[in-house]
Amino acid sequence: QPQIVSPSLILESLKKGIPYFPEGTLTPFSLSKDSISMIYKLSDVHVYINKGLLGYVITLPLLNKNVFKALKLIPLPIAKDKFKFVYIETENSILYVDETRQYYFTTSREELDKCKLMKARSFVCKQNQPLLNSHLRESCVVKLLQPRRTIPQSCDTRVVCITHTVWTQLERRNEWIYFIPSSDSVTIVCPNKEPVEVLLTHTGKLEIQAGCKGYTKTALLSTIKEIKVNDSRNGGDLLSKVGAEFECCEQLGSHLNLSHIDLDMKF
């Protein structure tokens, strides 16, 4: 006969099972009545039939004590001349680093989408990748999180020709990174306000207030209603702190100046 398993019963079963959890693991949330809703969000139900009997298995992920910060990697092209830009190629789009930046791993965005969402910008993920030691294995992107005078030799530096403005919107934010061969203008239109025209050049970041729109010759920048997260673990953007000038690669035989990058344009 079918039965209804209440969340309270599952909660009590979890409490009784704590002594049998693998060493060093814990549940993603506190085992209290206030956290019952998390059971629905994080658990999976598997159904099977054995000798004519219908069975159900409810699985809930257990966590180790490592907390990783997920960073979306966006290559930032730097202008070499009118149409040529230099950038660093990344193998995967998401970098995960622990709080000490000693261990890291990378995945594609598709792998991150398979994780369970606990709350805004907080995920529970199954560990399918080995943890790499940043001190023993040099990683280009991990090294660039620290101030440096030169680009690490492990970086895959490339040159691309950009003849038109490229816009990349940051996820769930009203901010865009732009790459412009020469110059481009954006008209910012907000309700009950006069339009404002902004002239942009080279590489930078533009922020537009929610409810406003940005119009360019080739693109429409539409804003969304942002969800503010009050969490000290969620930091801002990280721009690799390389020296004001760096040798991008031997075959170019040139230096590039990073001092003109503007990441704080707000309208």
N, C-alpha and C positions, 0 to 999 in steps of 0.2 A: 504494500500500500504506500502511496506517496506520502511524504512527510515534509513539514516546513521546519527548516533549521533556522532558529532566530539568531541574530547577531550576538545576543547576550550569551547564547550557548557556545558559539564559536570563540568569543572572548574568554570564557571560562576555560575552554579546552586549551587555548593558547597559554593561559596562566599556568595550567597544570603541566604543560609541556616544556616550560622554561628550563628545568634541570636537564632536559635531554637535547637542548639546542647544541650544535657544534661549538666548541670552545672559541671564544672571541667574537661571537655573533650576537645580534640583538634584533628585535623587531623594529620596523621603520617608524613606529609611533609608540607612545606610552599605552600600556594595557589598562585603560580606564574607560568608563562609559562615555566620556567626552570624545573618545577617539573611535567610536564604533563606526562612524561614517567612513573612516579610512579603510575598513575591511572591504567595503564595496569597491573602493577605488583601486586598491592594490592587489586584491586576490583574483585568482583564476579558478574556474570550475571545469573539471574534466569529467566526462561521462563515459562509462564503459558497461558492457554486458558480459556477465560470466555465468554460464549454466542457467540462462533464462532470468537471471537476476540483474536488475538495473542498479548500477553503483555510481556514486558521485565522489570525486576527490577534490577538495578545496585546497589550493596551494597559496601560500603567502611568502613573499621573499624575506629572507633574513639578511641583515647587513653586517659587514665588518665595520671596523671603527674608522676606516679611511674615508675622508670627505674630499672630493675632487671638485675643482672649479672648471666648468666647461667654457671654453673660449672659441668663438667662431672666428676662423682665420680668414681675413680679407686682405689679399695682396694689395699693397698701396703703391701704384706706379708713380715713379718720380720722373719728371720731365728731363730729358737729356738735351733735346733741341726741340724744334717746332712740332714735329710729329712723332718722335721716338721717345718712348718711356721705358724705364728700367724697373723691373719688379722681381720679387722672389716667389718662385713656384712652390706650392705646398701640395704634398701627396694626398692628404685628407683635409677636410674642411673644418673638423672639430678637434681641438686639443684639450685634453684633460690633465690638470696638474694638481698635486696635493698641496696642502697649505705651506709645506716647507720647500716646495718645488724640487724635491728630491726624486719623486717618482712621477711618471707621466705615461700616457698612451694617446693614440689618435684613432678616430673613426670617421666614417662618412656621416652626413646628416641623416641618411636613412636609418643608420644604426641608433642614433639618438632618438629618432621618432618611435622606436620600438620600446623605449623606456616607459616606466609608469610615472605619470605626473602626480606628485604629492600636492603641490601648491604652485603658485606662479613662480617659474624659474627654479624649481626644485624637483629633481628627478630621482627615481630609483631605477638603477640599471643592472642588468645581468652582466657579470664580468666575463666577456668573451675574448678579451685581449690581455696579453701578459703585461705586467707592470715593468716599465723600463727605468733603469737608474740613470738619471741625468748626469751624474758624476763619472760614470763608467762608459756611457755611450753618448757622444756629443750629438745633440739634436739642434738643427738650425733654429726652429721656432722657439725652443726652450731657451737657448742661449740669447736670443733676441729679446727675451723678457727682461734682461738685465742691461744696464747702460754699458755700451761698448764703443771702442774707437774704430773698430773694423768689422766687416761682415764675416762671420765664420766661414771657413772653407767648405763646410758641409752644406752650405746653402746653394740651392739651384737657382742661380741668377739668370734672368732672361731679358731680352729686349723685344718690345712689341711696338707696332706702328698704330697709333690712334689718330684718326682723322676727324672724329666727331666727339661730342661730349658723351661721356658714359656716366650713368647714375646708378648707384647701388644703395638701396634703402636698408637701413639697419632694422633688424627683426623687432616687430611690435613697437617701433618707435617712429616718431616723426622727424627722423634725421636721415640725411642722404650723404654718402661719400661721392664726390664727383672727380672725374679726370677730364681735363679740358686741354686740348692741344694749344690753343691760344687764349681766347676769352669767350665768354658767353654771358648772357643776361637772363635774369629770372625776375618775373613780375609777381610779387606776393599780393594776393587779394584776400582780405579778411572782411567779415560782415561789419557793416556800419563804419568802415574805415577807408581812407583813400589808398589806392594801390601804391605799392612801393617797388621800385625797380632796383635790383641789385646786380652789380657787375662782378662776375667771378672769373678767376684765372687759375691755371695750373691744377693743383690737387688740394682738396680740403674737405670740410664737412659743413653742411648747411642744415640748420634746425628750423622748422616752421611750426608755429603754434597750432594746436588742435583747432579745427574749424576753418582754417585758412587753406588756400591752395596756391601752388606755384606754377606759373606758366612759362615755358621756354619755347624756343623755335621748334624743338623736336619732341618735347615730353610734357606731360601733365603730372605734377607732384601733388597727390591727394593725401591729406592727413587722416589719421584715425584717432579714436578715443583711446588714450593711453591708460594702462592700469599701473598705478604707482605701487611699488613693493617696498615696504618698510623693513629692509633686511640688510644689516651691515655687511653681510657676506657678498652682496651684489655690488660690485664696484662698477666704475665707468669704463670708458674705452682705454685700451692700452696701446699707445704708439711706441714702437720700438725705439729706444733711446740710443741711436747710433750717433757718433760724432757729427758735428755740423756738416762735414764733408767726408765722404768715404770713397774708396776705390771700388767701383762696382764690379769690375771684372777685367781680366788682363786683355782680352781681345778688344775692349773698348778703349783702354788706355786713357781713361778720363776720370774726373772727380764729379760728384753730384752734391749739390747743396740742398740740405733738408730744412733750412731755417725759415723758408717761406710757406711751409705747410700750415694752414689755418684750420684748426679743428673746433673752433668756438664761435662760428657765425650763427647768430640766433635772430629770428624774425617772427 
